[in-house]
Amino acid sequence: MRFFEYESRAIVAKAGIPITKQGFAKTPEEARRIAEQIGGPVVIKSQVLSGGRMKAGGVKFADTPDEAAGHAERILELEIGGHMPRGVLVDDRADVKHEYYAGVVWDGIRKLPVILFSDMGGIDIEEVAENHPDHVARAHFSTLRPFSDWQAKQLISSLGVTGSALNRLTPILARLARLFLSYDMTLAEINPLGELTDGAFVALDAHMDMENEARPRQKELLHELGVGDEETRQAREPTPFELAGEQVDAMDHRGVAGNVTEFDGNLGLVIGAGGGSLTLFDAVRAQGGKPANYCEIGGNPSVRKACGLAKLVLQKPGVERIAVMMSIVSNTRVDIVARGVIKACVELGHDPAEKIAIFRIPGAWEEEGFKILERYGIEYADRSVSLHEAARRAVEKIQGGNGAGAEGDQFRQTTAEIGSETDV
């Protein structure tokens, strides 16, 4: 989950890293009062979970409280990247001498956090790394051993930073690394980290992303920040379709039907196998298909959960057919998933043979699953058929017909025939 800048600043301050005087406002009057308390020039920043605020007009400078209130009024009504702001951050306009970058991010390849430091702050670290690689220092560190100030000092000094600046930057970088570990972050970034004219260092901006799975462990922090249990905090607000996907997963403890993401396409996907889901999604696109959604199903879901996910996808506007696929052999029972997706089609009045473009799930109980699929005339593929070929077949059916399918009483079988909601 992502944090707004004002929350990220609070996390940084909690870790003992200096920040400028600032306050969060939801109204122009609140912005005026905060500006009066700061007592000098301020910056008004839109609080949205997206980038491009400056270009969109979501960052303004004010010399007086009245000017701050005026900017806040306009910014609070400004949509940026499809988002309306949560509020505005009223921040002291610091007298900056030099800008640095400090960040920690999770390296999925090495399975370790990597700490980054640059003496060129204020711009994207990716741009600095590409155009000025000699101005970026990086090092992986352990998640088991305590992070030491010496590690931070060594990294900073490798860029030629010495003297007072080195001594003041060292504890800031070390605290950022410890913050990353303590709060289960996947990203902890300060950009820019400003050196003021008086020699002090302060975080002028901050970005934090936390593992979604860490929410139960970080309840105290989230409570302090006022983050509600219902907030998903992705790069954009979840759609009703995506929220319904979370409800499907929560309906039963068995298996997983998660990471439901909405797209504007006509081929619905019920796909699984972890990273294989991404491969299958890409395979559909590579074949010229237009996915209506992304999702992940697996871990031996119940008939009820498989049915719920399939129903959700089938009822999405614009969906003509669904493809049910997994890329590898797993312990997920093929017959359970088959019964679930067929049950969804039947209860919605669709012919499963028309609505299910392809079924390719190699795994446990596949012979039993294939018998069920044969009974309803559904095209299925075993493990001898590649996932790319399965995707091609599904896309071909979408392109070759509207997939409306026949409807009527002939497809309304009893739930006993295809498995009740209480089936394993």
C-alpha positions as CSV (number, residue, x, y, z in Angstrom):
1,M,0.0,0.0,0.0
2,R,1.1,3.5,-0.7
3,F,1.2,6.5,1.6
4,F,0.4,10.1,0.9
5,E,3.3,12.5,1.2
6,Y,2.0,14.0,4.4
7,E,1.9,10.5,5.9
8,S,5.3,9.6,4.5
9,R,6.7,12.7,6.2
10,A,5.2,11.6,9.5
11,I,6.8,8.2,9.2
12,V,10.2,9.9,8.4
13,A,9.8,12.2,11.4
14,K,8.8,9.2,13.6
15,A,12.1,7.5,12.6
16,G,14.1,10.6,13.8
17,I,14.8,12.1,10.4
18,P,14.4,15.9,10.4
19,I,11.6,17.4,8.3
20,T,10.5,21.0,7.5
21,K,7.6,22.7,9.3
22,Q,4.5,21.5,7.6
23,G,0.8,20.6,8.1
24,F,-2.0,18.8,6.3
25,A,-5.1,20.7,5.3
26,K,-8.4,19.7,3.9
27,T,-9.8,23.2,3.5
28,P,-8.4,26.6,2.4
29,E,-9.0,28.0,5.9
30,E,-6.9,25.2,7.4
31,A,-4.2,25.9,4.9
32,R,-4.3,29.6,5.9
33,R,-3.9,28.7,9.6
34,I,-1.0,26.4,8.9
35,A,0.8,29.0,6.8
36,E,0.3,31.5,9.6
37,Q,1.9,29.1,12.1
38,I,4.8,28.5,9.8
39,G,5.3,32.2,9.5
40,G,7.0,32.6,6.2
41,P,6.9,31.5,2.5
42,V,5.3,28.1,2.0
43,V,4.7,25.5,-0.7
44,I,1.2,24.1,-1.3
45,K,1.3,20.5,-2.5
46,S,-1.7,18.4,-3.7
47,Q,-2.0,15.1,-1.9
48,V,-2.6,12.4,-4.5
49,L,-1.2,8.9,-5.0
50,S,0.2,9.8,-8.4
51,G,3.1,11.7,-9.9
52,G,3.2,14.7,-12.1
53,R,1.9,17.1,-9.5
54,M,4.1,20.0,-10.5
55,K,3.3,19.7,-14.3
56,A,-0.5,19.4,-13.5
57,G,-0.4,22.6,-11.4
58,G,-0.7,20.7,-8.1
59,V,2.3,22.4,-6.5
60,K,2.2,26.2,-5.8
61,F,4.3,28.7,-3.9
62,A,2.8,31.3,-1.6
63,D,4.4,34.2,0.3
64,T,1.4,35.0,2.5
65,P,-1.3,33.0,4.3
66,D,-4.0,34.5,2.1
67,E,-2.1,33.4,-1.0
68,A,-1.7,30.0,0.5
69,A,-5.5,29.7,1.1
70,G,-6.1,30.8,-2.5
71,H,-3.7,28.2,-4.0
72,A,-5.2,25.5,-1.7
73,E,-8.7,26.3,-2.9
74,R,-7.8,25.8,-6.5
75,I,-5.6,22.7,-5.9
76,L,-8.3,21.0,-3.8
77,E,-10.6,21.1,-6.9
78,L,-7.8,19.9,-9.3
79,E,-7.9,16.4,-10.6
80,I,-4.5,14.9,-11.2
81,G,-4.0,11.5,-12.9
82,G,-7.6,10.6,-12.4
83,H,-7.5,11.4,-8.7
84,M,-9.0,14.1,-6.6
85,P,-6.7,15.2,-3.8
86,R,-7.1,13.9,-0.2
87,G,-6.0,17.4,0.9
88,V,-3.0,19.7,0.6
89,L,0.4,19.7,2.4
90,V,1.4,23.2,3.5
91,D,5.2,23.1,3.7
92,D,7.8,25.6,4.8
93,R,9.8,26.9,1.8
94,A,13.2,26.0,3.0
95,D,16.4,27.8,1.9
96,V,18.2,25.0,0.2
97,K,21.8,24.9,-0.6
98,H,22.1,21.4,-2.2
99,E,19.8,18.5,-2.9
100,Y,20.5,14.8,-2.3
101,Y,18.6,11.6,-2.9
102,A,18.2,8.8,-0.3
103,G,16.2,5.6,-0.8
104,V,15.7,2.0,0.0
105,V,13.9,-0.4,-2.3
106,W,13.3,-4.1,-2.3
107,D,15.3,-6.1,-4.9
108,G,13.1,-8.9,-6.0
109,I,15.9,-10.7,-7.9
110,R,18.4,-10.7,-5.0
111,K,15.6,-11.0,-2.4
112,L,17.3,-8.3,-0.4
113,P,16.8,-4.5,0.2
114,V,19.1,-2.2,-1.7
115,I,20.0,1.2,-0.3
116,L,20.6,4.0,-2.8
117,F,22.3,7.4,-2.3
118,S,23.0,10.2,-4.8
119,D,24.4,13.7,-4.6
120,M,22.0,14.7,-7.4
121,G,18.6,14.9,-5.8
122,G,15.4,16.5,-6.9
123,I,15.0,14.5,-10.1
124,D,14.1,10.9,-10.7
125,I,16.8,8.5,-9.5
126,E,16.2,6.4,-12.7
127,E,17.2,9.4,-14.8
128,V,20.3,10.0,-12.7
129,A,21.3,6.3,-12.8
130,E,21.0,6.4,-16.6
131,N,22.6,9.7,-17.4
132,H,25.0,10.0,-14.5
133,P,25.7,6.5,-13.1
134,D,28.8,7.8,-11.3
135,H,26.6,9.9,-9.1
136,V,24.6,7.0,-7.7
137,A,25.9,4.6,-4.9
138,R,24.1,1.5,-4.0
139,A,24.5,-1.5,-1.7
140,H,22.4,-4.5,-0.7
141,F,22.0,-5.2,3.0
142,S,20.8,-8.0,5.3
143,T,17.2,-8.2,6.7
144,L,18.5,-10.3,9.6
145,R,21.4,-8.3,10.9
146,P,21.0,-4.7,12.3
147,F,21.9,-2.0,9.9
148,S,24.9,0.0,11.1
149,D,25.8,3.6,10.7
150,W,29.1,2.5,9.3
151,Q,27.3,0.9,6.2
152,A,25.6,4.2,5.5
153,K,28.8,6.2,6.0
154,Q,30.7,4.0,3.6
155,L,28.0,4.4,0.9
156,I,27.8,8.2,1.2
157,S,31.6,8.7,1.3
158,S,32.0,6.6,-1.9
159,L,30.6,9.6,-3.8
160,G,33.2,11.9,-2.3
161,V,31.0,13.5,0.4
162,T,33.2,14.4,3.4
163,G,33.3,16.5,6.6
164,S,30.2,17.9,8.3
165,A,27.9,16.8,5.4
166,L,29.1,13.2,5.7
167,N,28.6,13.2,9.5
168,R,25.1,14.7,9.2
169,L,23.9,12.5,6.3
170,T,25.1,9.2,7.9
171,P,22.4,8.9,10.6
172,I,19.7,10.0,8.2
173,L,20.5,7.3,5.7
174,A,20.9,4.7,8.5
175,R,17.5,5.6,10.0
176,L,15.9,5.3,6.6
177,A,17.2,1.8,6.2
178,R,16.0,0.8,9.7
179,L,12.6,2.4,9.0
180,F,12.4,0.3,5.8
181,L,12.9,-2.9,7.9
182,S,10.8,-1.9,10.9
183,Y,7.7,-1.0,8.9
184,D,7.8,-3.7,6.3
185,M,8.3,-1.2,3.4
186,T,9.0,-2.0,-0.2
187,L,10.0,1.6,-0.9
188,A,11.3,4.3,1.4
189,E,12.5,7.3,-0.4
190,I,13.5,10.9,0.4
191,N,13.8,13.1,-2.7
192,P,15.0,15.6,-2.3
193,L,17.0,15.4,0.9
194,G,17.9,19.1,1.3
195,E,21.1,20.6,2.7
196,L,20.1,24.1,4.0
197,T,22.2,27.2,4.0
198,D,22.9,26.8,7.7
199,G,24.3,23.3,7.2
200,A,21.2,21.4,8.5
201,F,19.6,18.5,6.5
202,V,15.9,18.0,6.2
203,A,13.6,15.7,4.2
204,L,11.8,18.0,1.7
205,D,9.7,15.2,0.2
206,A,9.1,11.5,1.0
207,H,7.5,8.5,-0.6
208,M,6.7,5.2,1.2
209,D,5.2,1.9,0.0
210,M,4.4,-0.9,2.5
211,E,3.7,-4.5,1.9
212,N,0.0,-5.2,1.9
213,E,0.5,-8.3,3.9
214,A,2.2,-6.3,6.6
215,R,-1.0,-4.4,7.6
216,P,-1.8,-6.7,10.5
217,R,1.7,-6.3,11.9
218,Q,1.7,-2.5,11.4
219,K,-1.7,-1.7,13.0
220,E,-0.2,0.7,15.5
221,L,1.5,2.8,12.7
222,L,-1.6,2.8,10.5
223,H,-3.7,3.8,13.5
224,E,-1.4,6.7,14.2
225,L,-1.7,7.8,10.6
226,G,-5.5,7.4,10.6
227,V,-5.4,4.8,7.8
228,G,-8.7,2.9,7.7
229,D,-8.8,-0.9,7.4
230,E,-10.9,-0.5,4.2
231,E,-8.3,1.5,2.3
232,T,-6.2,-0.4,-0.3
233,R,-4.0,2.6,-1.2
234,Q,-2.8,1.5,-4.6
235,A,-1.5,3.9,-7.3
236,R,-5.2,4.6,-8.0
237,E,-8.4,4.1,-6.1
238,P,-9.9,0.6,-6.6
239,T,-12.8,0.3,-9.0
240,P,-16.1,-1.3,-7.8
241,F,-15.1,-4.4,-9.8
242,E,-11.8,-4.6,-7.9
243,L,-13.5,-4.1,-4.6
244,A,-15.9,-6.9,-5.5
245,G,-12.9,-9.1,-6.2
246,E,-11.7,-8.6,-2.6
247,Q,-15.1,-9.6,-1.4
248,V,-14.9,-12.8,-3.4
249,D,-11.6,-13.7,-1.9
250,A,-12.9,-13.0,1.6
251,M,-16.0,-15.2,1.2
252,D,-14.1,-18.4,1.9
253,H,-10.8,-19.1,3.6
254,R,-9.9,-21.9,1.1
255,G,-7.6,-20.9,-1.7
256,V,-7.0,-17.5,-3.2
257,A,-8.8,-15.4,-5.7
258,G,-6.8,-12.2,-5.4
259,N,-5.1,-9.3,-7.1
260,V,-8.2,-8.6,-9.2
261,T,-7.4,-5.7,-11.5
262,E,-9.8,-4.2,-14.1
263,F,-9.0,-3.5,-17.7
264,D,-11.0,-2.4,-20.7
265,G,-11.2,-5.6,-22.8
266,N,-13.6,-8.3,-23.9
267,L,-11.9,-11.5,-22.8
268,G,-12.3,-12.2,-19.1
269,L,-9.5,-14.1,-17.3
270,V,-9.6,-16.6,-14.5
271,I,-5.9,-17.4,-14.3
272,G,-3.5,-18.6,-11.7
273,A,-0.1,-20.0,-10.7
274,G,1.5,-16.9,-9.1
275,G,3.9,-15.4,-11.6
276,G,2.4,-17.6,-14.2
277,S,-0.7,-15.3,-14.1
278,L,1.4,-12.5,-15.5
279,T,2.8,-14.8,-18.2
280,L,-0.7,-15.8,-19.2
281,F,-1.9,-12.2,-19.2
282,D,1.0,-11.3,-21.5
283,A,0.3,-14.3,-23.7
284,V,-3.2,-13.2,-24.3
285,R,-2.0,-9.7,-25.2
286,A,0.7,-11.1,-27.4
287,Q,-1.9,-13.0,-29.4
288,G,-3.8,-9.8,-30.0
289,G,-6.4,-10.3,-27.3
290,K,-7.9,-7.6,-25.0
291,P,-8.0,-8.8,-21.4
292,A,-10.9,-7.5,-19.4
293,N,-9.1,-8.1,-16.1
294,Y,-6.2,-9.6,-14.3
295,C,-6.5,-11.9,-11.4
296,E,-4.9,-14.8,-9.6
297,I,-6.7,-18.0,-8.5
298,G,-5.0,-21.0,-6.8
299,G,-4.2,-22.7,-3.6
300,N,-7.1,-25.1,-3.9
301,P,-10.1,-22.7,-3.8
302,S,-13.6,-24.0,-3.1
303,V,-16.3,-24.4,-5.7
304,R,-17.9,-21.3,-4.1
305,K,-14.8,-19.1,-4.6
306,A,-14.1,-20.3,-8.1
307,C,-17.7,-19.7,-9.0
308,G,-17.7,-16.2,-7.3
309,L,-14.7,-15.1,-9.3
310,A,-16.0,-16.4,-12.6
311,K,-19.4,-14.8,-12.0
312,L,-17.7,-11.4,-11.3
313,V,-15.7,-11.6,-14.5
314,L,-18.6,-12.9,-16.6
315,Q,-20.8,-10.0,-15.4
316,K,-18.3,-7.3,-16.2
317,P,-19.6,-5.1,-19.0
318,G,-18.0,-5.9,-22.4
319,V,-16.9,-9.4,-21.5
320,E,-17.8,-11.9,-24.3
321,R,-16.0,-15.0,-23.1
322,I,-13.7,-16.1,-20.3
323,A,-10.4,-18.1,-20.4
324,V,-9.6,-20.3,-17.5
325,M,-5.9,-21.1,-17.4
326,M,-2.9,-22.0,-15.2
327,S,0.6,-22.2,-16.6
328,I,2.0,-25.0,-14.4
329,V,1.0,-28.2,-12.7
330,S,-0.1,-27.4,-9.2
331,N,-2.0,-29.0,-6.3
332,T,-5.1,-27.0,-7.2
333,R,-7.9,-29.5,-8.0
334,V,-8.9,-29.2,-11.7
335,D,-12.4,-30.6,-11.0
336,I,-13.1,-28.0,-8.3
337,V,-12.2,-25.1,-10.6
338,A,-14.1,-26.7,-13.5
339,R,-17.3,-27.1,-11.4
340,G,-16.9,-23.5,-10.1
341,V,-16.7,-21.8,-13.5
342,I,-19.4,-24.0,-15.0
343,K,-21.7,-23.3,-12.0
344,A,-21.1,-19.6,-12.6
345,C,-22.1,-19.9,-16.3
346,V,-25.2,-22.0,-15.6
347,E,-26.5,-19.7,-12.8
348,L,-26.1,-16.7,-15.0
349,G,-28.0,-18.4,-17.8
350,H,-25.1,-19.0,-20.2
351,D,-24.0,-22.0,-22.1
352,P,-20.7,-23.0,-20.6
353,A,-19.4,-24.3,-23.9
354,E,-20.0,-20.8,-25.4
355,K,-18.8,-18.7,-22.6
356,I,-15.7,-20.6,-21.6
357,A,-13.3,-20.0,-24.6
358,I,-10.6,-22.4,-23.2
359,F,-9.9,-24.3,-20.0
360,R,-6.2,-25.2,-19.4
361,I,-5.4,-26.2,-15.9
362,P,-3.0,-29.1,-15.5
363,G,-2.9,-30.4,-11.9
364,A,-4.6,-32.6,-9.4
365,W,-7.7,-34.5,-10.3
366,E,-7.4,-33.4,-13.9
367,E,-9.0,-36.6,-15.3
368,E,-12.1,-35.9,-13.2
369,G,-12.1,-32.3,-14.2
370,F,-11.8,-33.1,-17.9
371,K,-14.8,-35.5,-17.6
372,I,-16.9,-32.6,-16.3
373,L,-15.7,-30.3,-19.0
374,E,-16.5,-32.9,-21.7
375,R,-20.0,-33.2,-20.3
376,Y,-20.7,-29.6,-21.0
377,G,-18.9,-29.5,-24.3
378,I,-16.1,-27.1,-23.1
379,E,-12.8,-27.0,-25.0
380,Y,-10.0,-27.9,-22.7
381,A,-6.2,-28.4,-23.0
382,D,-3.9,-30.6,-21.0
383,R,-0.3,-29.9,-20.2
384,S,0.9,-30.9,-23.7
385,V,-0.7,-27.6,-25.0
386,S,1.5,-24.6,-24.3
387,L,0.0,-21.6,-22.5
388,H,0.7,-19.5,-25.6
389,E,-1.3,-21.9,-27.8
390,A,-4.1,-21.9,-25.3
391,A,-4.2,-18.1,-25.3
392,R,-4.2,-18.1,-29.1
393,R,-7.3,-20.4,-29.1
394,A,-9.1,-18.2,-26.7
395,V,-8.3,-15.0,-28.6
396,E,-9.3,-16.7,-31.9
397,K,-12.8,-17.5,-30.5
398,I,-13.3,-13.9,-29.4
399,Q,-12.3,-12.6,-32.8
400,G,-14.3,-15.2,-34.6
401,G,-17.6,-14.5,-32.8
402,N,-19.4,-12.4,-30.3
403,G,-19.5,-15.2,-27.7
404,A,-23.1,-14.4,-26.8
405,G,-23.9,-18.0,-26.2
406,A,-27.3,-19.6,-26.0
407,E,-29.4,-18.9,-22.9
408,G,-32.4,-20.7,-21.4
409,D,-33.7,-23.4,-19.2
410,Q,-31.6,-26.1,-21.0
411,F,-28.5,-24.6,-19.3
412,R,-30.0,-24.1,-15.8
413,Q,-28.8,-27.4,-14.2
414,T,-29.4,-27.9,-10.5
415,T,-26.5,-27.0,-8.2
416,A,-26.3,-30.7,-7.2
417,E,-25.2,-31.6,-10.7
418,I,-22.2,-29.3,-10.7
419,G,-21.4,-29.1,-7.0
420,S,-23.0,-27.1,-4.2
421,E,-21.3,-24.1,-2.5
422,T,-20.3,-26.3,0.3
423,D,-18.2,-28.7,-1.8
424,V,-14.5,-28.9,-1.0
